[in-house]
Amino acid sequence: MSTNPPATVNRCGYCGASSYHRVVARDEAGAMRYTSTLQCTGCGREFTDLQDWRQGGQAAQSNTAAP
Ligand SMILES: [Zn+2]
């Protein structure tokens, strides 16, 4: 059984950057608004789920032992 603490790692799984920012887009009224899309400040990868960013796609590939 793992003793790892609950993963609160905030780091890009692709490039290792430790921050991201929310993508801003202009809405139909011409106002700049935050969207639901996030973007890594390191590699520029866009994502909507923080887990995607943290895991860097590993979750889709790895077949680690299921519980
Ligand atoms: Zn990145």
N, CA, C, O and the ligand as a Tripos MOL2 file, in Angstrom:
@<TRIPOS>MOLECULE
protein
  269   267    68     0     0
PROTEIN
NO_CHARGES

@<TRIPOS>ATOM
      1 N           0.8460   -1.1980    0.0000 N.3       1 MET1
      2 CA          0.0000    0.0000    0.0000 C.3       1 MET1
      3 C           0.8850    1.2530    0.0000 C.2       1 MET1
      4 O           1.8510    1.3380    0.7580 O.2       1 MET1
      5 N           0.5600    2.1760   -0.8160 N.am      2 SER2
      6 CA          1.3800    3.3740   -0.9200 C.3       2 SER2
      7 C           1.1250    4.3290    0.2290 C.2       2 SER2
      8 O           0.0040    4.4630    0.7170 O.2       2 SER2
      9 N           2.1860    4.9850    0.6450 N.am      3 THR3
     10 CA          2.0350    5.9830    1.6930 C.3       3 THR3
     11 C           2.1490    7.3850    1.1320 C.2       3 THR3
     12 O           2.3010    8.3590    1.8700 O.2       3 THR3
     13 N           2.0730    7.4700   -0.1720 N.am      4 ASN4
     14 CA          2.1510    8.7940   -0.7850 C.3       4 ASN4
     15 C           0.9920    9.6520   -0.3150 C.2       4 ASN4
     16 O          -0.1330    9.1670   -0.1940 O.2       4 ASN4
     17 N           1.2550   10.9030   -0.0520 N.am      5 PRO5
     18 CA          0.1610   11.8120    0.3050 C.3       5 PRO5
     19 C          -0.7300   12.0240   -0.9100 C.2       5 PRO5
     20 O          -0.3050   11.8050   -2.0440 O.2       5 PRO5
     21 N          -1.9350   12.4410   -0.6770 N.am      6 PRO6
     22 CA         -2.8220   12.7510   -1.8040 C.3       6 PRO6
     23 C          -2.1430   13.7190   -2.7450 C.2       6 PRO6
     24 O          -1.5950   14.7380   -2.3230 O.2       6 PRO6
     25 N          -2.1840   13.3960   -4.0070 N.am      7 ALA7
     26 CA         -1.4370   14.1860   -4.9700 C.3       7 ALA7
     27 C          -1.9780   15.5980   -5.0870 C.2       7 ALA7
     28 O          -3.0690   15.8340   -5.6080 O.2       7 ALA7
     29 N          -1.1990   16.5050   -4.5970 N.am      8 THR8
     30 CA         -1.5480   17.9040   -4.7990 C.3       8 THR8
     31 C          -0.4760   18.5560   -5.6510 C.2       8 THR8
     32 O          -0.2400   19.7620   -5.5830 O.2       8 THR8
     33 N           0.1590   17.7270   -6.4470 N.am      9 VAL9
     34 CA          1.2300   18.2170   -7.3030 C.3       9 VAL9
     35 C           0.6480   19.1140   -8.3830 C.2       9 VAL9
     36 O          -0.1960   18.7050   -9.1800 O.2       9 VAL9
     37 N           1.1190   20.3230   -8.3800 N.am     10 ASN10
     38 CA          0.6990   21.2340   -9.4340 C.3      10 ASN10
     39 C           1.8530   21.4720  -10.3770 C.2      10 ASN10
     40 O           2.6040   22.4400  -10.2510 O.2      10 ASN10
     41 N           1.9720   20.5760  -11.3130 N.am     11 ARG11
     42 CA          3.0940   20.6470  -12.2240 C.3      11 ARG11
     43 C           2.6800   20.0130  -13.5410 C.2      11 ARG11
     44 O           1.9880   18.9960  -13.5760 O.2      11 ARG11
     45 N           3.1170   20.6320  -14.6090 N.am     12 CYS12
     46 CA          2.7730   20.1090  -15.9220 C.3      12 CYS12
     47 C           3.4210   18.7490  -16.1290 C.2      12 CYS12
     48 O           4.6170   18.5810  -15.8890 O.2      12 CYS12
     49 N           2.6420   17.7940  -16.5690 N.am     13 GLY13
     50 CA          3.1680   16.4690  -16.8180 C.3      13 GLY13
     51 C           3.9580   16.3950  -18.1040 C.2      13 GLY13
     52 O           4.6360   15.3990  -18.3590 O.2      13 GLY13
     53 N           3.8840   17.4160  -18.9040 N.am     14 TYR14
     54 CA          4.6030   17.4240  -20.1710 C.3      14 TYR14
     55 C           5.9420   18.1410  -20.0510 C.2      14 TYR14
     56 O           6.9740   17.6180  -20.4720 O.2      14 TYR14
     57 N           5.9200   19.3310  -19.4770 N.am     15 CYS15
     58 CA          7.1390   20.1330  -19.4690 C.3      15 CYS15
     59 C           7.6380   20.4330  -18.0680 C.2      15 CYS15
     60 O           8.7570   20.9220  -17.9110 O.2      15 CYS15
     61 N           6.8420   20.1560  -17.0500 N.am     16 GLY16
     62 CA          7.3080   20.3620  -15.6880 C.3      16 GLY16
     63 C           7.0680   21.7590  -15.1490 C.2      16 GLY16
     64 O           7.4310   22.0560  -14.0110 O.2      16 GLY16
     65 N           6.4630   22.6170  -15.9510 N.am     17 ALA17
     66 CA          6.1700   23.9620  -15.4560 C.3      17 ALA17
     67 C           5.2190   23.8680  -14.2710 C.2      17 ALA17
     68 O           4.3810   22.9690  -14.2030 O.2      17 ALA17
     69 N           5.3550   24.7900  -13.3560 N.am     18 SER18
     70 CA          4.5600   24.7060  -12.1300 C.3      18 SER18
     71 C           3.3940   25.6780  -12.1320 C.2      18 SER18
     72 O           2.7620   25.8940  -11.0980 O.2      18 SER18
     73 N           3.1110   26.2510  -13.2610 N.am     19 SER19
     74 CA          1.9940   27.1910  -13.2870 C.3      19 SER19
     75 C           1.2790   27.1460  -14.6250 C.2      19 SER19
     76 O           1.8020   26.6760  -15.6360 O.2      19 SER19
     77 N           0.0940   27.6410  -14.5810 N.am     20 TYR20
     78 CA         -0.7250   27.7330  -15.7830 C.3      20 TYR20
     79 C          -1.5510   28.9880  -15.6520 C.2      20 TYR20
     80 O          -1.6030   29.5970  -14.5830 O.2      20 TYR20
     81 N          -2.1840   29.3710  -16.7130 N.am     21 HIS21
     82 CA         -3.0760   30.5160  -16.6080 C.3      21 HIS21
     83 C          -4.3520   30.2280  -17.3690 C.2      21 HIS21
     84 O          -4.4100   29.3540  -18.2340 O.2      21 HIS21
     85 N          -5.3370   30.9670  -17.0290 N.am     22 ARG22
     86 CA         -6.6250   30.7790  -17.6800 C.3      22 ARG22
     87 C          -6.6400   31.5560  -18.9900 C.2      22 ARG22
     88 O          -6.2020   32.7040  -19.0620 O.2      22 ARG22
     89 N          -7.1480   30.9060  -20.0030 N.am     23 VAL23
     90 CA         -7.1830   31.5270  -21.3100 C.3      23 VAL23
     91 C          -8.2880   32.5830  -21.3500 C.2      23 VAL23
     92 O          -9.4050   32.3560  -20.8860 O.2      23 VAL23
     93 N          -7.9570   33.7140  -21.9010 N.am     24 VAL24
     94 CA         -8.9190   34.7980  -22.0130 C.3      24 VAL24
     95 C          -9.3430   34.9210  -23.4740 C.2      24 VAL24
     96 O          -8.5170   34.8780  -24.3860 O.2      24 VAL24
     97 N         -10.6250   35.0720  -23.6700 N.am     25 ALA25
     98 CA        -11.1300   35.2210  -25.0330 C.3      25 ALA25
     99 C         -12.1710   36.3320  -25.0650 C.2      25 ALA25
    100 O         -12.7950   36.6720  -24.0600 O.2      25 ALA25
    101 N         -12.3240   36.8660  -26.2310 N.am     26 ARG26
    102 CA        -13.2840   37.9570  -26.3800 C.3      26 ARG26
    103 C         -14.6740   37.3790  -26.6270 C.2      26 ARG26
    104 O         -14.8530   36.5310  -27.5000 O.2      26 ARG26
    105 N         -15.6330   37.8300  -25.8730 N.am     27 ASP27
    106 CA        -16.9810   37.3070  -26.0720 C.3      27 ASP27
    107 C         -17.7170   38.1270  -27.1260 C.2      27 ASP27
    108 O         -17.1670   39.0630  -27.7070 O.2      27 ASP27
    109 N         -18.9550   37.7590  -27.3530 N.am     28 GLU28
    110 CA        -19.6950   38.3820  -28.4480 C.3      28 GLU28
    111 C         -19.9120   39.8770  -28.2370 C.2      28 GLU28
    112 O         -20.1270   40.6230  -29.1930 O.2      28 GLU28
    113 N         -19.8560   40.3020  -26.9960 N.am     29 ALA29
    114 CA        -20.0110   41.7230  -26.7040 C.3      29 ALA29
    115 C         -18.6890   42.4730  -26.8110 C.2      29 ALA29
    116 O         -18.6360   43.6890  -26.6290 O.2      29 ALA29
    117 N         -17.6290   41.7370  -27.1050 N.am     30 GLY30
    118 CA        -16.3370   42.3720  -27.2610 C.3      30 GLY30
    119 C         -15.5680   42.5100  -25.9720 C.2      30 GLY30
    120 O         -14.5130   43.1440  -25.9330 O.2      30 GLY30
    121 N         -16.0860   41.9240  -24.9300 N.am     31 ALA31
    122 CA        -15.3900   42.0030  -23.6430 C.3      31 ALA31
    123 C         -14.4620   40.8050  -23.4790 C.2      31 ALA31
    124 O         -14.7680   39.6910  -23.9040 O.2      31 ALA31
    125 N         -13.3350   41.0650  -22.8600 N.am     32 MET32
    126 CA        -12.4060   39.9750  -22.6060 C.3      32 MET32
    127 C         -12.8900   39.1960  -21.3890 C.2      32 MET32
    128 O         -13.1110   39.7520  -20.3130 O.2      32 MET32
    129 N         -13.0430   37.9170  -21.5930 N.am     33 ARG33
    130 CA        -13.5470   37.0930  -20.4990 C.3      33 ARG33
    131 C         -12.6810   35.8530  -20.3480 C.2      33 ARG33
    132 O         -12.0990   35.3460  -21.3070 O.2      33 ARG33
    133 N         -12.6210   35.3960  -19.1380 N.am     34 TYR34
    134 CA        -11.9390   34.1340  -18.8970 C.3      34 TYR34
    135 C         -12.7850   32.9930  -19.4280 C.2      34 TYR34
    136 O         -14.0040   32.9690  -19.2510 O.2      34 TYR34
    137 N         -12.1320   32.0600  -20.0730 N.am     35 THR35
    138 CA        -12.8280   30.8730  -20.5520 C.3      35 THR35
    139 C         -12.5730   29.7250  -19.5740 C.2      35 THR35
    140 O         -11.9090   29.8900  -18.5510 O.2      35 THR35
    141 N         -13.1060   28.5880  -19.9100 N.am     36 SER36
    142 CA        -12.8800   27.4200  -19.0570 C.3      36 SER36
    143 C         -11.5990   26.6950  -19.4570 C.2      36 SER36
    144 O         -11.2460   25.6620  -18.8860 O.2      36 SER36
    145 N         -10.9160   27.2540  -20.4410 N.am     37 THR37
    146 CA         -9.6820   26.6250  -20.9050 C.3      37 THR37
    147 C          -8.4850   27.1660  -20.1310 C.2      37 THR37
    148 O          -8.3560   28.3690  -19.9010 O.2      37 THR37
    149 N          -7.6310   26.2550  -19.7450 N.am     38 LEU38
    150 CA         -6.4020   26.6330  -19.0510 C.3      38 LEU38
    151 C          -5.2220   26.3660  -19.9880 C.2      38 LEU38
    152 O          -5.2940   25.5140  -20.8730 O.2      38 LEU38
    153 N          -4.1540   27.1020  -19.7760 N.am     39 GLN39
    154 CA         -2.9940   26.9310  -20.6430 C.3      39 GLN39
    155 C          -1.7260   26.8970  -19.8010 C.2      39 GLN39
    156 O          -1.5170   27.7400  -18.9290 O.2      39 GLN39
    157 N          -0.9020   25.9240  -20.0760 N.am     40 CYS40
    158 CA          0.3680   25.7980  -19.3690 C.3      40 CYS40
    159 C           1.2840   26.9560  -19.7420 C.2      40 CYS40
    160 O           1.4120   27.3140  -20.9130 O.2      40 CYS40
    161 N           1.9130   27.5290  -18.7390 N.am     41 THR41
    162 CA          2.8200   28.6430  -19.0290 C.3      41 THR41
    163 C           4.1470   28.1440  -19.5810 C.2      41 THR41
    164 O           4.9400   28.9220  -20.1110 O.2      41 THR41
    165 N           4.3830   26.8500  -19.4540 N.am     42 GLY42
    166 CA          5.6520   26.3190  -19.9350 C.3      42 GLY42
    167 C           5.5880   25.9120  -21.3880 C.2      42 GLY42
    168 O           6.3260   26.4430  -22.2190 O.2      42 GLY42
    169 N           4.7080   24.9670  -21.7060 N.am     43 CYS43
    170 CA          4.6780   24.4140  -23.0550 C.3      43 CYS43
    171 C           3.5150   24.9670  -23.8680 C.2      43 CYS43
    172 O           3.4190   24.7120  -25.0680 O.2      43 CYS43
    173 N           2.6380   25.7170  -23.2240 N.am     44 GLY44
    174 CA          1.5430   26.3250  -23.9610 C.3      44 GLY44
    175 C           0.4080   25.3730  -24.2680 C.2      44 GLY44
    176 O          -0.5310   25.7270  -24.9810 O.2      44 GLY44
    177 N           0.4890   24.1790  -23.7410 N.am     45 ARG45
    178 CA         -0.5540   23.2020  -23.9780 C.3      45 ARG45
    179 C          -1.8570   23.6650  -23.3330 C.2      45 ARG45
    180 O          -1.8590   24.1760  -22.2130 O.2      45 ARG45
    181 N          -2.9430   23.4860  -24.0370 N.am     46 GLU46
    182 CA         -4.2290   23.8840  -23.4850 C.3      46 GLU46
    183 C          -4.9660   22.6720  -22.9610 C.2      46 GLU46
    184 O          -4.8530   21.5690  -23.4960 O.2      46 GLU46
    185 N          -5.7140   22.8990  -21.9170 N.am     47 PHE47
    186 CA         -6.4340   21.8050  -21.2910 C.3      47 PHE47
    187 C          -7.5890   22.3830  -20.4970 C.2      47 PHE47
    188 O          -7.6160   23.5750  -20.1910 O.2      47 PHE47
    189 N          -8.5360   21.5280  -20.1670 N.am     48 THR48
    190 CA         -9.6550   21.9870  -19.3550 C.3      48 THR48
    191 C          -9.6920   21.2590  -18.0230 C.2      48 THR48
    192 O         -10.3810   21.6730  -17.0910 O.2      48 THR48
    193 N          -8.9420   20.1730  -17.9490 N.am     49 ASP49
    194 CA         -8.9390   19.3850  -16.7340 C.3      49 ASP49
    195 C          -7.5350   19.4150  -16.1360 C.2      49 ASP49
    196 O          -6.5600   19.0400  -16.7860 O.2      49 ASP49
    197 N          -7.4530   19.8630  -14.9010 N.am     50 LEU50
    198 CA         -6.1460   19.9610  -14.2580 C.3      50 LEU50
    199 C          -5.4280   18.6220  -14.2180 C.2      50 LEU50
    200 O          -4.1990   18.5700  -14.2600 O.2      50 LEU50
    201 N          -6.1770   17.5630  -14.1380 N.am     51 GLN51
    202 CA         -5.5440   16.2420  -14.0860 C.3      51 GLN51
    203 C          -4.8130   15.9470  -15.3820 C.2      51 GLN51
    204 O          -3.7530   15.3210  -15.3760 O.2      51 GLN51
    205 N          -5.3710   16.3910  -16.4770 N.am     52 ASP52
    206 CA         -4.6920   16.2000  -17.7550 C.3      52 ASP52
    207 C          -3.3360   16.8930  -17.7430 C.2      52 ASP52
    208 O          -2.3300   16.3510  -18.2010 O.2      52 ASP52
    209 N          -3.3430   18.0950  -17.2110 N.am     53 TRP53
    210 CA         -2.1210   18.8790  -17.1660 C.3      53 TRP53
    211 C          -1.0850   18.2220  -16.2510 C.2      53 TRP53
    212 O           0.0930   18.1250  -16.5940 O.2      53 TRP53
    213 N          -1.5360   17.7840  -15.1100 N.am     54 ARG54
    214 CA         -0.6060   17.1950  -14.1540 C.3      54 ARG54
    215 C          -0.0340   15.8790  -14.6530 C.2      54 ARG54
    216 O           1.1460   15.5810  -14.4700 O.2      54 ARG54
    217 N          -0.8870   15.1120  -15.2790 N.am     55 GLN55
    218 CA         -0.4660   13.7650  -15.6530 C.3      55 GLN55
    219 C           0.1880   13.7340  -17.0140 C.2      55 GLN55
    220 O           0.8460   12.7550  -17.3650 O.2      55 GLN55
    221 N           0.0190   14.7700  -17.7670 N.am     56 GLY56
    222 CA          0.6970   14.8490  -19.0510 C.3      56 GLY56
    223 C           0.3730   13.7170  -19.9900 C.2      56 GLY56
    224 O           1.2190   13.2970  -20.7790 O.2      56 GLY56
    225 N          -0.8440   13.2190  -19.9130 N.am     57 GLY57
    226 CA         -1.2490   12.1640  -20.8240 C.3      57 GLY57
    227 C          -0.8240   10.7770  -20.3630 C.2      57 GLY57
    228 O          -1.1430    9.7780  -21.0080 O.2      57 GLY57
    229 N          -0.1130   10.7170  -19.2560 N.am     58 GLN58
    230 CA          0.3510    9.4140  -18.7840 C.3      58 GLN58
    231 C          -0.8070    8.5090  -18.3970 C.2      58 GLN58
    232 O          -0.7440    7.2880  -18.5460 O.2      58 GLN58
    233 N          -1.8460    9.1270  -17.9060 N.am     59 ALA59
    234 CA         -2.9770    8.3360  -17.4330 C.3      59 ALA59
    235 C          -3.5740    7.5120  -18.5600 C.2      59 ALA59
    236 O          -4.0430    6.3920  -18.3540 O.2      59 ALA59
    237 N          -3.5480    8.0800  -19.7420 N.am     60 ALA60
    238 CA         -4.1460    7.3880  -20.8700 C.3      60 ALA60
    239 C          -3.2820    6.2160  -21.3230 C.2      60 ALA60
    240 O          -3.7820    5.2430  -21.8870 O.2      60 ALA60
    241 N          -1.9760    6.3220  -21.0690 N.am     61 GLN61
    242 CA         -1.0750    5.3050  -21.5910 C.3      61 GLN61
    243 C          -0.7420    4.2280  -20.5710 C.2      61 GLN61
    244 O          -0.7540    3.0370  -20.8790 O.2      61 GLN61
    245 N          -0.4500    4.6580  -19.3650 N.am     62 SER62
    246 CA          0.0650    3.7070  -18.3960 C.3      62 SER62
    247 C          -1.0160    2.7310  -17.9530 C.2      62 SER62
    248 O          -2.1900    3.0750  -17.8120 O.2      62 SER62
    249 N          -0.5740    1.5240  -17.7450 N.am     63 ASN63
    250 CA         -1.4860    0.4990  -17.2600 C.3      63 ASN63
    251 C          -1.0300    0.0160  -15.9000 C.2      63 ASN63
    252 O          -0.8190   -1.1760  -15.6790 O.2      63 ASN63
    253 N          -0.8840    0.9560  -15.0020 N.am     64 THR64
    254 CA         -0.4460    0.5570  -13.6780 C.3      64 THR64
    255 C          -1.4840   -0.3400  -13.0250 C.2      64 THR64
    256 O          -2.6720   -0.2740  -13.3410 O.2      64 THR64
    257 N          -1.0300   -1.1530  -12.1390 N.am     65 ALA65
    258 CA         -1.9090   -2.1400  -11.5310 C.3      65 ALA65
    259 C          -3.1320   -1.4890  -10.9120 C.2      65 ALA65
    260 O          -3.0380   -0.5150  -10.1660 O.2      65 ALA65
    261 N          -4.2490   -2.0430  -11.2360 N.am     66 ALA66
    262 CA         -5.4810   -1.5440  -10.6480 C.3      66 ALA66
    263 C          -5.5790   -2.0350   -9.2120 C.2      66 ALA66
    264 O          -5.0120   -3.0710   -8.8640 O.2      66 ALA66
    265 N          -6.2770   -1.3140   -8.4040 N.am     67 PRO67
    266 CA         -6.4320   -1.7050   -6.9980 C.3      67 PRO67
    267 C          -7.1310   -3.0550   -6.8460 C.2      67 PRO67
    268 O          -7.3350   -3.5220   -5.7250 O.2      67 PRO67
    269 ZN          3.6270   22.3820  -19.8580 Zn       68 ZN68
@<TRIPOS>BOND
     1     1     2 1
     2     2     3 1
     3     3     4 2
     4     3     5 am
     5     5     6 1
     6     6     7 1
     7     7     8 2
     8     7     9 am
     9     9    10 1
    10    10    11 1
    11    11    12 2
    12    11    13 am
    13    13    14 1
    14    14    15 1
    15    15    16 2
    16    15    17 am
    17    17    18 1
    18    18    19 1
    19    19    20 2
    20    19    21 am
    21    21    22 1
    22    22    23 1
    23    23    24 2
    24    23    25 am
    25    25    26 1
    26    26    27 1
    27    27    28 2
    28    27    29 am
    29    29    30 1
    30    30    31 1
    31    31    32 2
    32    31    33 am
    33    33    34 1
    34    34    35 1
    35    35    36 2
    36    35    37 am
    37    37    38 1
    38    38    39 1
    39    39    40 2
    40    39    41 am
    41    41    42 1
    42    42    43 1
    43    43    44 2
    44    43    45 am
    45    45    46 1
    46    46    47 1
    47    47    48 2
    48    47    49 am
    49    49    50 1
    50    50    51 1
    51    51    52 2
    52    51    53 am
    53    53    54 1
    54    54    55 1
    55    55    56 2
    56    55    57 am
    57    57    58 1
    58    58    59 1
    59    59    60 2
    60    59    61 am
    61    61    62 1
    62    62    63 1
    63    63    64 2
    64    63    65 am
    65    65    66 1
    66    66    67 1
    67    67    68 2
    68    67    69 am
    69    69    70 1
    70    70    71 1
    71    71    72 2
    72    71    73 am
    73    73    74 1
    74    74    75 1
    75    75    76 2
    76    75    77 am
    77    77    78 1
    78    78    79 1
    79    79    80 2
    80    79    81 am
    81    81    82 1
    82    82    83 1
    83    83    84 2
    84    83    85 am
    85    85    86 1
    86    86    87 1
    87    87    88 2
    88    87    89 am
    89    89    90 1
    90    90    91 1
    91    91    92 2
    92    91    93 am
    93    93    94 1
    94    94    95 1
    95    95    96 2
    96    95    97 am
    97    97    98 1
    98    98    99 1
    99    99   100 2
   100    99   101 am
   101   101   102 1
   102   102   103 1
   103   103   104 2
   104   103   105 am
   105   105   106 1
   106   106   107 1
   107   107   108 2
   108   107   109 am
   109   109   110 1
   110   110   111 1
   111   111   112 2
   112   111   113 am
   113   113   114 1
   114   114   115 1
   115   115   116 2
   116   115   117 am
   117   117   118 1
   118   118   119 1
   119   119   120 2
   120   119   121 am
   121   121   122 1
   122   122   123 1
   123   123   124 2
   124   123   125 am
   125   125   126 1
   126   126   127 1
   127   127   128 2
   128   127   129 am
   129   129   130 1
   130   130   131 1
   131   131   132 2
   132   131   133 am
   133   133   134 1
   134   134   135 1
   135   135   136 2
   136   135   137 am
   137   137   138 1
   138   138   139 1
   139   139   140 2
   140   139   141 am
   141   141   142 1
   142   142   143 1
   143   143   144 2
   144   143   145 am
   145   145   146 1
   146   146   147 1
   147   147   148 2
   148   147   149 am
   149   149   150 1
   150   150   151 1
   151   151   152 2
   152   151   153 am
   153   153   154 1
   154   154   155 1
   155   155   156 2
   156   155   157 am
   157   157   158 1
   158   158   159 1
   159   159   160 2
   160   159   161 am
   161   161   162 1
   162   162   163 1
   163   163   164 2
   164   163   165 am
   165   165   166 1
   166   166   167 1
   167   167   168 2
   168   167   169 am
   169   169   170 1
   170   170   171 1
   171   171   172 2
   172   171   173 am
   173   173   174 1
   174   174   175 1
   175   175   176 2
   176   175   177 am
   177   177   178 1
   178   178   179 1
   179   179   180 2
   180   179   181 am
   181   181   182 1
   182   182   183 1
   183   183   184 2
   184   183   185 am
   185   185   186 1
   186   186   187 1
   187   187   188 2
   188   187   189 am
   189   189   190 1
   190   190   191 1
   191   191   192 2
   192   191   193 am
   193   193   194 1
   194   194   195 1
   195   195   196 2
   196   195   197 am
   197   197   198 1
   198   198   199 1
   199   199   200 2
   200   199   201 am
   201   201   202 1
   202   202   203 1
   203   203   204 2
   204   203   205 am
   205   205   206 1
   206   206   207 1
   207   207   208 2
   208   207   209 am
   209   209   210 1
   210   210   211 1
   211   211   212 2
   212   211   213 am
   213   213   214 1
   214   214   215 1
   215   215   216 2
   216   215   217 am
   217   217   218 1
   218   218   219 1
   219   219   220 2
   220   219   221 am
   221   221   222 1
   222   222   223 1
   223   223   224 2
   224   223   225 am
   225   225   226 1
   226   226   227 1
   227   227   228 2
   228   227   229 am
   229   229   230 1
   230   230   231 1
   231   231   232 2
   232   231   233 am
   233   233   234 1
   234   234   235 1
   235   235   236 2
   236   235   237 am
   237   237   238 1
   238   238   239 1
   239   239   240 2
   240   239   241 am
   241   241   242 1
   242   242   243 1
   243   243   244 2
   244   243   245 am
   245   245   246 1
   246   246   247 1
   247   247   248 2
   248   247   249 am
   249   249   250 1
   250   250   251 1
   251   251   252 2
   252   251   253 am
   253   253   254 1
   254   254   255 1
   255   255   256 2
   256   255   257 am
   257   257   258 1
   258   258   259 1
   259   259   260 2
   260   259   261 am
   261   261   262 1
   262   262   263 1
   263   263   264 2
   264   263   265 am
   265   265   266 1
   266   266   267 1
   267   267   268 2
@<TRIPOS>SUBSTRUCTURE
     1 MET1         2 RESIDUE 1 A MET
     2 SER2         6 RESIDUE 1 A SER
     3 THR3        10 RESIDUE 1 A THR
     4 ASN4        14 RESIDUE 1 A ASN
     5 PRO5        18 RESIDUE 1 A PRO
     6 PRO6        22 RESIDUE 1 A PRO
     7 ALA7        26 RESIDUE 1 A ALA
     8 THR8        30 RESIDUE 1 A THR
     9 VAL9        34 RESIDUE 1 A VAL
    10 ASN10       38 RESIDUE 1 A ASN
    11 ARG11       42 RESIDUE 1 A ARG
    12 CYS12       46 RESIDUE 1 A CYS
    13 GLY13       50 RESIDUE 1 A GLY
    14 TYR14       54 RESIDUE 1 A TYR
    15 CYS15       58 RESIDUE 1 A CYS
    16 GLY16       62 RESIDUE 1 A GLY
    17 ALA17       66 RESIDUE 1 A ALA
    18 SER18       70 RESIDUE 1 A SER
    19 SER19       74 RESIDUE 1 A SER
    20 TYR20       78 RESIDUE 1 A TYR
    21 HIS21       82 RESIDUE 1 A HIS
    22 ARG22       86 RESIDUE 1 A ARG
    23 VAL23       90 RESIDUE 1 A VAL
    24 VAL24       94 RESIDUE 1 A VAL
    25 ALA25       98 RESIDUE 1 A ALA
    26 ARG26      102 RESIDUE 1 A ARG
    27 ASP27      106 RESIDUE 1 A ASP
    28 GLU28      110 RESIDUE 1 A GLU
    29 ALA29      114 RESIDUE 1 A ALA
    30 GLY30      118 RESIDUE 1 A GLY
    31 ALA31      122 RESIDUE 1 A ALA
    32 MET32      126 RESIDUE 1 A MET
    33 ARG33      130 RESIDUE 1 A ARG
    34 TYR34      134 RESIDUE 1 A TYR
    35 THR35      138 RESIDUE 1 A THR
    36 SER36      142 RESIDUE 1 A SER
    37 THR37      146 RESIDUE 1 A THR
    38 LEU38      150 RESIDUE 1 A LEU
    39 GLN39      154 RESIDUE 1 A GLN
    40 CYS40      158 RESIDUE 1 A CYS
    41 THR41      162 RESIDUE 1 A THR
    42 GLY42      166 RESIDUE 1 A GLY
    43 CYS43      170 RESIDUE 1 A CYS
    44 GLY44      174 RESIDUE 1 A GLY
    45 ARG45      178 RESIDUE 1 A ARG
    46 GLU46      182 RESIDUE 1 A GLU
    47 PHE47      186 RESIDUE 1 A PHE
    48 THR48      190 RESIDUE 1 A THR
    49 ASP49      194 RESIDUE 1 A ASP
    50 LEU50      198 RESIDUE 1 A LEU
    51 GLN51      202 RESIDUE 1 A GLN
    52 ASP52      206 RESIDUE 1 A ASP
    53 TRP53      210 RESIDUE 1 A TRP
    54 ARG54      214 RESIDUE 1 A ARG
    55 GLN55      218 RESIDUE 1 A GLN
    56 GLY56      222 RESIDUE 1 A GLY
    57 GLY57      226 RESIDUE 1 A GLY
    58 GLN58      230 RESIDUE 1 A GLN
    59 ALA59      234 RESIDUE 1 A ALA
    60 ALA60      238 RESIDUE 1 A ALA
    61 GLN61      242 RESIDUE 1 A GLN
    62 SER62      246 RESIDUE 1 A SER
    63 ASN63      250 RESIDUE 1 A ASN
    64 THR64      254 RESIDUE 1 A THR
    65 ALA65      258 RESIDUE 1 A ALA
    66 ALA66      262 RESIDUE 1 A ALA
    67 PRO67      266 RESIDUE 1 A PRO
    68 ZN68       269 GROUP 0 **** ****
